[in-house]
Amino acid sequence: MKAGQDRLLQNGLAVHDRIPAPASWRIALPHSAAAVPVARALVRTALAELEHPADGDTAELLTAELVANAVEHTSGGSPIELVVELLPSGCQVEVHDPDPSPPGDLTRPDKEPPNPWQEHGRGLLLIRALSSSCGHRPTGSGKAVWFRLPAVPAPRRSPE
């Protein structure tokens, strides 16, 4: 059996499900709105090239929210950093920025729902609602804000 594969028996037939090997990427991004599409593209490419089973659309959306928050709510003197970790159990995306202040109420629901007429204010709500877990932690140069997405089971192939 090849590395990265797990063998299952289904109705007496061998079925191979691919389990991705751990992989990670770390990239410095400019402290500008241009960082958002670059971050989305990196996550999309990482998930697609490794045929990773995490939900790529959700990973892209939440990555865009983290990067946009880092650009909008921190000073522009230092680049921000994107860290993407792909694991067999799912993926974790972190955005590192130079501001040590916690990112609002990332892990607690807002006291009031966002104003439906404003164009902003829903990013942390989306991250809380769509990720399997999220949070922040201090780093030597600021903080890291992260989310995790579980692997989505591949559809079973019917025996031919």
Salt bridges, closest charged atoms under 4 A:
ASP17 OD2 - ARG156 NH1 3.02
GLU51 OE1 - ARG18 NH1 3.76
GLU60 OE1 - ARG40 NE 3.40
GLU60 OE1 - ARG44 NH1 2.63
GLU72 OE2 - HIS73 NE2 3.93
GLU81 OE1 - ARG26 NH1 3.09
GLU94 OE1 - HIS96 NE2 2.80
GLU94 OE1 - ARG137 NH2 2.95
ASP97 OD1 - LYS143 NZ 2.94
ASP105 OD1 - ARG108 NH2 2.67
ASP110 OD2 - ARG128 NH2 3.85
